[in-house]
């Protein structure tokens, strides 16, 4: 509700998705989207370390979160944490039922948007990331649950080394891994504005893109699809120059805008 006591119109949301197998034998990434009432949820998961069942783990996690969002349609940090906890329990049950998959796990990053009240909450575990773009500038919302991030926090590495360090993929937390690290839900909710954008992506995507490259791709894009295509093209150039193997790479890009005015909608239908 605005200062004049009128209910604001729902924010408009447009999104684009990308998933690539890279140099792997299979794709262990999973993407999920759900819209229910005034809520929108975007989820990305990545099977950890190429272990058996990684593709199953990521699918179970994403599908469980999407299922719960549709069932409950609640917003807030506690609600999103509960959705991911439900996915964690679903994965544990699957592992118990199939002992051959007892080591499977997955990273996850989830964004839950309240379009009516123009807010978003975020949750993650592992090194799948969430970025917020505002006024063309980037902010990394999440911090990786990785060994190299711990090195950076302790002053043993610089942030610039994170994308190239030999241990960059060593994690200390993921869904399905027994650890003392709980689901990290970021509170309070972040207010959203028309012109904002969000990026949720796996390490196989962000490790090939500097912050500057992401911002440049955003600045030159006219649509959310073009923004994601620009980033994918820049990542491909960096990968080819490195001559290194590439992991699965997946991303969801989201643009936030004001809804079309009733007059504009009328012209579109005339």
SULGI-V825095 format. One record per residue. N is the residue number from 1. RES is the residue in one small letter. BURIAL is I if it has 16 or more other C-alpha atoms within 10 Angstrom, else O. Layout:
n: <N N>
res: <RES RES>
burial: <BURIAL BURIAL>
This chain:
n: <1 2 3 4 5 6 7 8 9 10 11 12 13 14 15 16 17 18 19 20 21 22 23 24 25 26 27 28 29 30 31 32 33 34 35 36 37 38 39 40 41 42 43 44 45 46 47 48 49 50 51 52 53 54 55 56 57 58 59 60 61 62 63 64 65 66 67 68 69 70 71 72 73 74 75 76 77 78 79 80 81 82 83 84 85 86 87 88 89 90 91 92 93 94 95 96 97 98 99 100 101 102 103 104 105 106 107 108 109 110 111 112 113 114 115 116 117 118 119 120 121 122 123 124 125 126 127 128 129 130 131 132 133 134 135 136 137 138 139 140 141 142 143 144 145 146 147 148 149 150 151 152 153 154 155 156 157 158 159 160 161 162 163 164 165 166 167 168 169 170 171 172 173 174 175 176 177 178 179 180 181 182 183 184 185 186 187 188 189 190 191 192 193 194 195 196 197 198 199 200 201 202 203 204 205 206 207 208 209 210 211 212 213 214 215 216 217 218 219 220 221 222 223 224 225 226 227 228 229 230 231 232 233 234 235 236 237 238 239 240 241 242 243 244 245 246 247 248 249 250 251 252 253 254 255 256 257 258 259 260 261 262 263 264 265 266 267 268 269 270>
res: <x x x x x x x x x x x x x x x x x x x x x x x x x x x x x x x x x x x x x x x x x x x x x x x x x x x x x x x x x x x x x x x x x x x x x x x x x x x x x x x x x x x x x x x x x x x x x x x x x x x x x x x x x x x x x x x x x x x x x x x x x x x x x x x x x x x x x x x x x x x x x x x x x x x x x x x x x x x x x x x x x x x x x x x x x x x x x x x x x x x x x x x x x x x x x x x x x x x x x x x x x x x x x x x x x x x x x x x x x x x x x x x x x x x x x x x x x x x x x x x x x x x x x x x x x x x x x x x x x x x x x x x x x x x x x x>
burial: <O O O O O O O O O I I O I O I I I I I I I I O O O O I I I I I I I I O O O I I I I I I I I I I I O I O I I I I I I I I I I I I I I I O I I I O O I I I I I O I I I I I I I I I I O I I I O I I O O O O O I I O I I I I I I I I I I I I I I I I I I I I I I I I I I I I I I O O I I I O O I I I I I I I I I O O O O O O O O O O O O I I O O O O I I I I I I I I I I O O O O O I I I I O O I O O I O I O I I I I I I I I I I I I I I O O O O I I I I I O O O O O I I O I I I I I I O I I I O O I O O O O O O I I I I I I I I I I I I O O O O O O O O O O O O O>
